[in-house]
């Protein structure tokens, strides 16, 4: 499982010219689920996302508080293209991306675990499998790559 985590002051997702999700202070996540991922990977990275300390008071700087402590929100988008291999040629190979129905089940479990930790009302997502336009304001800028296999 791979996640691109960005600390944001605003993020939104648009599908068919309609805003379907929007958050203020928190995380924008791109989540890729591979053919090797299990519930152990989902649980491991959901804990990591919730407990990662990248917030803080301005006088003290960052790295003091996690998203729950600052009552932040999460906007998560399923992103199979994170599983692309580009070693050969110019066309990405997506064979490592989990099949749709299995990926959707694991992804929904990931969202539920996040919601159980910070409150379901604080977790939003895009539309699984849809073409989405994502907009965000990255703060810091802070962007962190997470991989359940590392």
TIVOTI-857793 format. One line per field, with one value per residue: residue in one letter; chain; x, y, z of N, C-alpha, C, CB in turn. Coordinates in pm, 1 decimal, always signed. Glycine has a CB too. Layout:
! TIVOTI-857793
aa [A  ...]
ch [A  ...]
n_X [X  ...]
n_Y [Y  ...]
n_Z [Z  ...]
ca_X [X  ...]
ca_Y [Y  ...]
ca_Z [Z  ...]
c_X [X  ...]
c_Y [Y  ...]
c_Z [Z  ...]
cb_X [X  ...]
cb_Y [Y  ...]
cb_Z [Z  ...]
END
This chain:
! TIVOTI-857793
aa [X  X  X  X  X  X  X  X  X  X  X  X  X  X  X  X  X  X  X  X  X  X  X  X  X  X  X  X  X  X  X  X  X  X  X  X  X  X  X  X  X  X  X  X  X  X  X  X  X  X  X  X  X  X  X  X  X  X  X  X  X  X  X  X  X  X  X  X  X  X  X  X  X  X  X  X  X  X  X  X  X  X  X  X  X  X  X  X  X  X  X  X  X  X  X  X  X  X  X  X  X  X  X  X  X  X  X  X  X  X  X  X  X  X  X  X  X  X  X  X  X  X  X  X  X  X  X  X  X  X  X  X  X  X  X  X  X  X  X  X  X  X  X  X  X  X  X  X  X  X]
ch [A  A  A  A  A  A  A  A  A  A  A  A  A  A  A  A  A  A  A  A  A  A  A  A  A  A  A  A  A  A  A  A  A  A  A  A  A  A  A  A  A  A  A  A  A  A  A  A  A  A  A  A  A  A  A  A  A  A  A  A  A  A  A  A  A  A  A  A  A  A  A  A  A  A  A  A  A  A  A  A  A  A  A  A  A  A  A  A  A  A  A  A  A  A  A  A  A  A  A  A  A  A  A  A  A  A  A  A  A  A  A  A  A  A  A  A  A  A  A  A  A  A  A  A  A  A  A  A  A  A  A  A  A  A  A  A  A  A  A  A  A  A  A  A  A  A  A  A  A  A]
n_X [+85.1  +52.9  +88.7  +47.0  +82.2  -36.7  -10.8  -266.0  -437.6  -669.6  -869.8  -1024.7  -1253.0  -1371.6  -1625.5  -1764.7  -1816.5  -1911.4  -1866.3  -1772.6  -1649.8  -1494.8  -1250.8  -1106.9  -849.1  -605.4  -534.5  -463.3  -495.6  -351.5  -414.7  -282.3  -344.0  -195.8  -146.7  -36.9  -123.5  -280.7  -521.4  -355.7  -170.0  -341.4  -433.0  -187.2  -99.9  -318.0  -302.8  -52.9  -104.5  -292.4  -145.9  +84.2  +299.9  +278.3  +180.2  +160.0  +202.1  +263.6  +476.7  +621.6  +682.5  +659.5  +577.2  +476.6  +208.1  -59.4  -307.0  -552.1  -525.8  -531.6  -779.9  -821.3  -911.5  -961.0  -916.4  -943.1  -828.1  -869.4  -611.5  -501.2  -290.3  -60.1  +60.6  +195.4  +442.3  +735.8  +965.0  +1035.3  +1016.2  +776.9  +518.4  +312.8  +298.8  +43.3  +4.7  +61.6  -130.3  -412.3  -702.2  -1017.2  -1265.8  -1160.5  -970.5  -1142.4  -1285.6  -1077.2  -991.1  -1224.1  -1227.6  -996.7  -1078.8  -1281.8  -1134.7  -981.2  -1191.9  -1293.9  -1090.7  -1056.5  -1308.6  -1595.7  -1719.6  -1515.8  -1375.5  -1347.9  -1399.6  -1303.3  -1455.7  -1468.6  -1297.0  -1378.3  -1323.0  -1157.2  -1122.6  -882.7  -814.2  -594.2  -442.6  -130.9  +30.8  +323.6  +565.4  +437.5  +483.9  +454.6  +569.4  +430.6  +473.4  +357.5  +521.7  +768.2]
n_Y [-116.8  +217.5  +558.8  +897.7  +1164.0  +1480.3  +1779.0  +2006.2  +2323.2  +2347.9  +2134.6  +1974.9  +1772.6  +1724.8  +1591.5  +1537.3  +1815.9  +1885.2  +1957.8  +1709.7  +1648.9  +1821.8  +1974.1  +2149.9  +2235.5  +1985.0  +1659.8  +1565.9  +1276.9  +1048.7  +729.2  +419.2  +84.9  -226.9  -549.8  -710.7  -627.2  -649.2  -670.7  -617.8  -434.7  -220.9  -158.1  -92.7  +140.3  +309.6  +360.8  +487.9  +721.8  +853.7  +892.2  +1030.6  +1299.7  +1606.2  +1852.7  +2163.4  +2433.3  +2764.7  +2918.3  +2706.5  +2552.0  +2284.0  +1928.9  +1843.1  +1770.1  +1537.7  +1459.9  +1412.2  +1545.2  +1810.8  +1832.3  +1787.7  +1727.2  +1468.6  +1412.4  +1165.5  +994.6  +733.4  +589.4  +427.6  +458.3  +507.5  +268.6  +214.8  +80.6  +189.7  +109.9  -10.4  +99.3  +349.3  +347.9  +326.2  +46.1  -123.2  -358.6  -422.9  -299.4  -347.4  -544.9  -399.2  -455.1  -580.2  -393.4  -180.6  -276.8  -305.4  -39.2  +91.4  -20.0  +98.9  +370.7  +347.3  +273.1  +505.9  +686.2  +571.0  +640.4  +925.8  +1027.4  +974.9  +1183.3  +1347.6  +1242.1  +1223.8  +1124.7  +1068.7  +967.8  +639.8  +496.4  +690.2  +962.3  +1228.4  +1568.5  +1711.7  +1943.0  +2139.7  +2310.1  +2304.4  +2300.1  +2418.0  +2360.7  +2038.4  +1713.8  +1373.3  +1046.8  +732.4  +387.6  +69.2  -150.3  -73.0]
n_Z [+0.0  -83.8  +0.5  -68.4  +127.2  +200.1  +377.8  +424.3  +382.8  +258.0  +57.0  -222.3  -416.5  -740.2  -942.4  -1252.1  -1283.9  -1034.3  -693.6  -479.5  -243.5  +25.7  +229.7  +510.2  +717.5  +734.6  +602.9  +269.1  +95.6  -132.2  -229.9  -296.2  -370.8  -370.5  -535.9  -345.4  -99.1  +223.6  +494.9  +707.7  +605.1  +553.2  +812.1  +934.3  +789.5  +828.4  +1102.0  +1102.5  +950.9  +1116.3  +1352.4  +1286.0  +1345.2  +1242.7  +1279.8  +1461.0  +1699.3  +1591.4  +1731.4  +1844.0  +1628.7  +1381.5  +1400.1  +1645.7  +1705.2  +1625.7  +1370.1  +1493.5  +1737.1  +1657.6  +1561.8  +1289.9  +941.1  +691.7  +350.7  +129.0  -158.9  -379.6  -567.0  -812.2  -987.5  -845.8  -817.4  -1044.3  -1264.5  -1415.7  -1534.2  -1779.3  -2115.1  -2229.8  -2151.7  -1869.8  -1646.4  -1497.4  -1357.4  -1093.5  -945.5  -739.1  -816.1  -906.8  -744.2  -516.5  -432.4  -376.2  -155.4  +37.7  +44.7  +139.8  +396.0  +494.9  +501.1  +693.1  +922.9  +956.9  +1010.0  +1245.3  +1415.7  +1410.8  +1388.0  +1198.6  +1059.3  +993.1  +786.8  +446.5  +102.6  -243.1  -550.5  -603.6  -870.3  -1052.7  -1287.4  -1160.7  -1053.5  -864.0  -611.1  -416.6  -138.7  -42.5  +263.5  +410.7  +230.8  +300.1  +221.7  +231.6  +171.7  +212.7  +265.5  +302.1  +295.6  +371.7]
ca_X [+0.0  +130.1  +11.3  +107.5  +13.0  -4.0  -75.7  -337.4  -531.2  -793.6  -865.1  -1157.3  -1261.1  -1482.3  -1661.4  -1869.6  -1838.1  -1976.4  -1780.6  -1829.5  -1584.2  -1413.8  -1206.8  -1019.7  -721.9  -586.3  -455.8  -512.7  -426.9  -364.0  -396.9  -268.3  -347.8  -131.3  -191.9  +21.5  -174.0  -379.1  -573.3  -241.9  -117.8  -443.7  -427.3  -57.6  -92.7  -420.7  -242.8  +55.2  -166.2  -356.5  -49.7  +196.0  +304.0  +329.3  +115.5  +212.6  +179.6  +366.3  +598.6  +695.2  +711.4  +583.8  +621.5  +432.7  +73.1  -114.5  -429.7  -660.7  -503.5  -567.1  -916.0  -813.6  -994.1  -889.4  -979.1  -868.0  -864.4  -811.0  -522.1  -431.7  -170.2  +57.2  +117.7  +253.5  +584.2  +778.3  +1102.6  +1054.1  +935.7  +716.1  +380.2  +310.5  +246.4  -40.0  -23.6  +74.3  -249.6  -512.6  -826.3  -1114.5  -1355.4  -1080.4  -915.2  -1250.3  -1313.2  -966.2  -993.9  -1334.7  -1182.0  -902.4  -1158.8  -1350.9  -1036.4  -953.4  -1310.3  -1300.0  -986.6  -1071.7  -1449.3  -1637.2  -1756.2  -1391.8  -1311.6  -1419.8  -1323.7  -1345.4  -1548.1  -1384.7  -1302.3  -1422.6  -1228.1  -1175.7  -1034.0  -846.0  -755.0  -549.8  -341.5  -34.8  +91.9  +459.4  +485.7  +468.1  +439.1  +523.3  +536.9  +419.9  +467.8  +338.8  +626.2  +895.8]
ca_Y [+0.0  +340.4  +680.4  +1030.4  +1243.9  +1621.7  +1864.7  +2107.6  +2416.5  +2326.7  +2036.5  +1938.8  +1681.5  +1754.0  +1488.3  +1587.2  +1958.7  +1900.7  +1931.6  +1598.3  +1646.8  +1940.2  +1985.8  +2263.0  +2196.3  +1841.7  +1583.5  +1515.1  +1150.6  +966.8  +594.6  +311.6  -49.0  -321.6  -689.1  -776.2  -567.9  -719.5  -586.4  -575.5  -312.2  -118.0  -120.5  -29.2  +276.6  +394.6  +404.3  +581.9  +848.8  +917.9  +924.6  +1109.5  +1431.7  +1710.6  +1978.6  +2226.3  +2576.4  +2841.9  +2946.9  +2583.5  +2484.2  +2163.3  +1801.3  +1828.0  +1715.4  +1458.4  +1515.3  +1403.6  +1649.1  +1942.9  +1816.6  +1802.9  +1645.6  +1392.9  +1386.3  +1054.6  +960.9  +609.6  +629.8  +307.2  +491.7  +502.9  +134.7  +201.5  +54.0  +262.9  +68.2  -38.8  +171.4  +478.7  +326.7  +269.3  -88.8  -118.8  -494.4  -432.4  -240.5  -446.8  -544.5  -301.5  -492.3  -607.8  -263.7  -100.0  -330.1  -266.5  +106.5  +125.7  -55.1  +204.5  +488.9  +318.4  +280.8  +648.7  +741.8  +520.2  +707.7  +1072.0  +1062.2  +954.1  +1310.9  +1417.3  +1168.9  +1227.9  +1064.1  +1097.6  +867.2  +527.7  +462.3  +801.3  +1066.5  +1334.6  +1684.6  +1733.9  +2073.7  +2149.4  +2407.4  +2231.9  +2386.0  +2382.5  +2245.1  +1909.8  +1598.3  +1255.8  +920.4  +618.6  +258.2  -33.3  -251.3  -15.4]
ca_Z [+0.0  -93.2  +25.7  -74.1  +227.8  +194.7  +476.7  +346.8  +445.8  +183.6  -51.6  -271.8  -530.3  -830.2  -1039.1  -1341.7  -1254.9  -904.0  -577.5  -401.9  -112.5  +53.4  +368.6  +545.0  +777.2  +752.3  +507.1  +141.5  +74.3  -251.7  -175.0  -394.3  -310.7  -461.2  -532.0  -227.3  +24.5  +305.9  +603.1  +790.5  +544.1  +572.7  +953.9  +960.6  +737.7  +890.8  +1229.4  +1071.6  +909.2  +1231.8  +1458.2  +1234.9  +1409.1  +1153.7  +1314.5  +1580.6  +1715.9  +1521.4  +1808.6  +1869.8  +1503.1  +1349.4  +1453.2  +1784.6  +1721.7  +1515.2  +1311.8  +1592.1  +1838.0  +1602.8  +1510.7  +1145.2  +853.2  +589.3  +221.1  +72.4  -296.2  -427.9  -675.8  -857.0  -1064.8  -757.0  -828.2  -1178.1  -1286.0  -1535.2  -1559.7  -1921.3  -2212.2  -2196.1  -2106.6  -1734.2  -1626.3  -1377.0  -1312.0  -947.9  -882.2  -700.9  -895.1  -859.1  -634.7  -396.9  -391.8  -317.6  -21.1  +124.9  +56.6  +230.4  +530.7  +531.5  +537.6  +818.9  +1031.1  +978.7  +1074.6  +1382.9  +1494.2  +1423.1  +1373.1  +1059.5  +996.9  +956.5  +677.7  +319.4  -5.7  -379.4  -602.2  -645.8  -1012.0  -1137.4  -1325.4  -1062.0  -1050.6  -724.6  -586.6  -278.7  -99.0  +40.0  +364.4  +451.7  +188.6  +361.6  +144.4  +284.6  +105.8  +303.9  +198.1  +406.5  +285.9  +420.8]
c_X [+89.7  +36.7  +100.3  +21.6  +58.6  -82.1  -137.4  -417.2  -666.7  -769.3  -1008.1  -1144.8  -1388.0  -1500.4  -1778.1  -1912.7  -1908.2  -1877.0  -1845.7  -1768.9  -1500.2  -1378.0  -1126.9  -887.8  -710.4  -495.4  -533.5  -429.1  -455.6  -326.2  -393.9  -260.5  -295.8  -187.7  -139.6  -39.6  -283.6  -433.2  -461.7  -182.3  -212.3  -438.6  -298.6  -56.3  -204.4  -370.1  -135.0  -2.1  -221.6  -254.3  +68.7  +189.5  +366.9  +260.3  +183.0  +177.0  +293.6  +490.4  +686.1  +735.7  +624.7  +630.9  +581.4  +301.4  +31.5  -249.2  -547.2  -648.9  -538.7  -707.5  -921.8  -904.8  -905.0  -976.4  -890.4  -920.7  -793.1  -735.3  -442.0  -302.9  -44.5  +129.6  +185.4  +401.4  +622.5  +920.4  +1130.3  +962.3  +878.8  +571.9  +381.8  +246.1  +172.1  -73.0  -9.9  -44.3  -352.3  -635.8  -932.1  -1196.9  -1279.6  -1021.7  -1021.7  -1282.6  -1203.5  -965.4  -1106.0  -1300.1  -1083.8  -978.6  -1229.2  -1255.0  -998.3  -1069.1  -1326.1  -1201.7  -1013.0  -1216.3  -1490.9  -1673.6  -1634.2  -1316.7  -1401.1  -1335.4  -1375.5  -1450.6  -1465.0  -1406.2  -1342.1  -1304.2  -1257.4  -1079.4  -1008.9  -776.3  -712.8  -452.1  -252.4  +31.6  +228.4  +562.6  +534.4  +401.7  +522.9  +474.9  +537.7  +406.9  +460.5  +447.6  +761.3  +890.3]
c_Y [+123.0  +459.7  +801.0  +1116.0  +1389.1  +1695.3  +1981.8  +2203.6  +2411.1  +2219.0  +2004.8  +1844.8  +1714.7  +1636.6  +1542.1  +1729.0  +1984.7  +1868.3  +1821.5  +1588.4  +1771.9  +1942.0  +2113.7  +2205.7  +2044.6  +1781.3  +1558.4  +1391.2  +1095.9  +826.8  +491.3  +177.0  -149.9  -462.8  -763.8  -729.8  -650.4  -621.3  -541.0  -445.2  -195.1  -66.4  -44.6  +116.2  +366.2  +446.5  +510.2  +718.7  +923.3  +965.6  +1009.1  +1252.1  +1533.8  +1845.1  +2037.5  +2373.0  +2651.6  +2873.0  +2823.2  +2511.5  +2361.1  +2045.1  +1776.6  +1750.4  +1634.0  +1517.2  +1512.6  +1516.3  +1789.1  +1943.4  +1841.7  +1706.4  +1572.3  +1382.5  +1284.4  +1021.5  +831.8  +639.1  +509.0  +338.6  +500.7  +368.6  +112.1  +166.7  +120.9  +225.2  +48.6  +49.1  +302.4  +467.2  +265.4  +130.7  -89.6  -257.9  -511.9  -370.9  -350.8  -435.0  -459.0  -341.3  -521.5  -477.3  -179.2  -146.3  -289.4  -116.4  +151.2  +89.7  +49.3  +329.2  +467.7  +327.8  +425.3  +713.6  +696.9  +595.0  +856.0  +1119.5  +1051.9  +1083.1  +1388.4  +1349.1  +1171.8  +1158.8  +1110.6  +996.1  +755.9  +499.2  +574.3  +887.7  +1185.3  +1448.8  +1715.8  +1868.6  +2079.8  +2264.4  +2337.5  +2330.5  +2331.8  +2420.8  +2116.7  +1801.2  +1479.4  +1131.4  +809.5  +490.6  +150.1  -139.3  -198.8  +5.7]
c_Z [+0.0  -72.4  +3.5  +18.0  +214.8  +302.3  +400.7  +435.3  +375.2  +79.3  -93.0  -390.8  -607.9  -925.5  -1120.6  -1306.4  -1121.9  -792.9  -495.0  -262.8  -97.2  +201.4  +386.2  +598.1  +793.9  +649.1  +379.9  +112.8  -65.0  -207.9  -287.2  -325.2  -413.5  -444.6  -409.7  -95.8  +89.5  +409.6  +696.2  +736.8  +567.2  +716.3  +986.1  +913.2  +790.7  +1025.5  +1204.4  +1034.1  +1030.0  +1334.8  +1414.8  +1289.1  +1313.2  +1176.0  +1437.6  +1585.8  +1650.1  +1606.3  +1829.9  +1742.0  +1483.7  +1434.0  +1598.7  +1798.9  +1600.0  +1471.5  +1410.0  +1694.9  +1788.0  +1543.4  +1359.7  +1071.6  +753.2  +465.2  +150.8  -65.9  -334.0  -557.4  -723.9  -931.8  -977.6  -766.7  -963.3  -1172.1  -1417.2  -1576.1  -1709.4  -2006.4  -2160.5  -2150.4  -1967.4  -1732.3  -1492.7  -1322.0  -1160.1  -873.4  -857.1  -791.2  -826.0  -738.8  -505.4  -343.0  -322.9  -175.6  +77.1  +149.5  +152.1  +375.3  +582.8  +577.1  +671.6  +937.8  +1061.0  +1054.2  +1219.0  +1473.2  +1515.4  +1414.2  +1227.2  +986.0  +949.6  +841.8  +554.5  +213.3  -140.3  -421.3  -664.2  -794.6  -1105.7  -1179.6  -1235.4  -1089.0  -904.4  -712.8  -441.5  -261.9  +1.5  +134.5  +402.6  +346.7  +256.0  +278.2  +189.2  +210.9  +209.5  +223.1  +305.8  +404.1  +334.5  +569.7]
cb_X [-96.9  +203.1  -47.3  +114.2  +40.2  -34.2  +26.3  -430.4  -474.8  -843.3  -788.6  -1237.2  -1260.1  -1457.7  -1698.0  -1990.2  -1918.7  -2101.7  -1758.5  -1808.9  -1496.6  -1489.1  -1122.5  -1088.1  -704.8  -717.0  -411.6  -502.3  -468.1  -273.2  -509.4  -144.3  -493.6  +19.6  -148.2  +169.8  -225.4  -316.2  -680.2  -133.4  -95.3  -584.8  -438.2  +55.2  -97.5  -554.3  -182.0  +143.5  -278.7  -454.5  +1.2  +195.7  +384.1  +312.3  -36.2  +362.0  +167.5  +306.6  +561.3  +612.6  +857.0  +597.0  +768.8  +417.2  -27.7  -130.9  -466.7  -658.8  -359.3  -465.6  -1011.4  -672.0  -1099.2  -850.2  -996.3  -875.3  -827.6  -920.5  -426.7  -522.4  -191.0  +14.8  +9.7  +234.1  +615.4  +769.3  +1132.3  +1027.7  +825.0  +722.7  +301.9  +235.0  +361.7  -168.5  +68.5  +202.1  -311.1  -552.7  -879.2  -1204.8  -1437.8  -967.0  -858.2  -1376.8  -1325.8  -832.7  -1012.9  -1464.1  -1116.6  -809.1  -1263.1  -1415.1  -911.3  -929.7  -1432.7  -1269.9  -853.8  -991.1  -1476.1  -1754.4  -1835.9  -1300.9  -1281.2  -1452.6  -1329.3  -1224.8  -1648.2  -1415.6  -1394.8  -1527.0  -1239.3  -1155.9  -1095.7  -755.0  -853.9  -486.0  -405.4  +71.3  +1.7  +468.2  +491.0  +420.0  +452.1  +499.7  +637.0  +299.3  +592.3  +203.4  +638.2  +927.5]
cb_Y [-0.2  +349.9  +681.3  +1089.1  +1189.3  +1680.2  +1914.4  +2040.4  +2560.7  +2458.9  +1906.4  +2064.7  +1531.4  +1886.0  +1351.9  +1494.7  +2020.9  +1809.4  +2061.5  +1466.8  +1519.7  +2070.6  +1863.1  +2358.4  +2264.4  +1772.2  +1451.9  +1623.7  +1049.0  +1019.0  +561.3  +333.4  -86.4  -322.7  -761.2  -751.6  -429.9  -846.1  -661.6  -686.2  -332.6  -173.8  -245.3  -107.9  +274.0  +315.8  +283.0  +527.5  +823.8  +821.3  +799.8  +1110.5  +1425.8  +1668.0  +1958.3  +2209.1  +2614.7  +2970.3  +3005.9  +2491.6  +2445.6  +2130.2  +1792.2  +1964.0  +1828.0  +1308.9  +1438.2  +1265.9  +1646.6  +1985.2  +1912.1  +1783.6  +1732.7  +1251.9  +1519.2  +931.6  +1076.7  +500.7  +743.9  +225.1  +623.5  +528.8  +30.0  +330.0  -101.1  +413.6  -60.9  -187.9  +85.0  +570.5  +235.2  +362.9  -197.2  -44.7  -590.7  -364.9  -127.0  -429.5  -689.1  -269.7  -613.7  -709.7  -188.4  -107.4  -484.0  -310.0  +171.4  +53.0  -194.6  +238.4  +519.9  +178.9  +200.1  +721.6  +703.9  +368.8  +690.7  +1140.5  +1203.5  +860.8  +1395.9  +1427.0  +1022.9  +1374.5  +912.4  +1095.7  +928.6  +401.5  +352.3  +887.0  +1104.9  +1280.7  +1808.7  +1619.7  +2188.7  +2018.6  +2539.0  +2158.5  +2397.5  +2233.9  +2229.6  +1904.3  +1623.0  +1241.8  +889.1  +635.2  +236.7  -100.0  -299.9  +118.2]
cb_Z [+122.1  -230.3  +169.4  -223.8  +371.9  +55.1  +587.4  +247.6  +443.0  +116.9  -8.1  -311.0  -484.0  -908.6  -968.6  -1337.4  -1365.4  -893.4  -491.2  -475.6  -95.1  +13.1  +410.7  +652.1  +911.8  +749.0  +567.6  +24.2  +180.5  -371.4  -74.8  -481.1  -263.6  -437.6  -658.1  -223.9  -2.7  +375.2  +682.7  +794.9  +393.9  +540.1  +1042.7  +891.8  +587.1  +909.4  +1305.6  +956.8  +805.9  +1297.8  +1516.8  +1080.6  +1543.2  +1009.1  +1339.5  +1587.8  +1865.9  +1472.9  +1943.3  +1955.4  +1497.2  +1200.2  +1440.9  +1847.3  +1746.2  +1557.1  +1185.8  +1663.3  +1882.8  +1495.8  +1583.7  +1099.0  +779.7  +640.8  +134.7  +163.5  -395.1  -450.0  -629.7  -945.0  -1137.6  -611.5  -806.6  -1257.0  -1288.6  -1511.2  -1484.3  -1950.4  -2257.7  -2314.4  -2205.7  -1638.7  -1629.0  -1406.7  -1382.0  -903.4  -971.6  -552.3  -915.8  -966.6  -674.1  -428.6  -513.7  -405.4  -25.5  +64.3  -82.6  +187.4  +531.3  +412.0  +427.5  +813.8  +995.3  +843.5  +997.2  +1385.7  +1426.9  +1316.0  +1426.6  +1056.0  +1094.4  +1077.5  +719.5  +277.6  +3.4  -476.9  -706.7  -561.3  -1030.4  -1063.7  -1479.1  -919.4  -1127.0  -671.6  -621.1  -233.6  -39.0  -47.6  +488.8  +480.1  +35.8  +510.9  -11.1  +437.4  -9.4  +400.1  +103.4  +390.5  +142.5  +350.6]
END
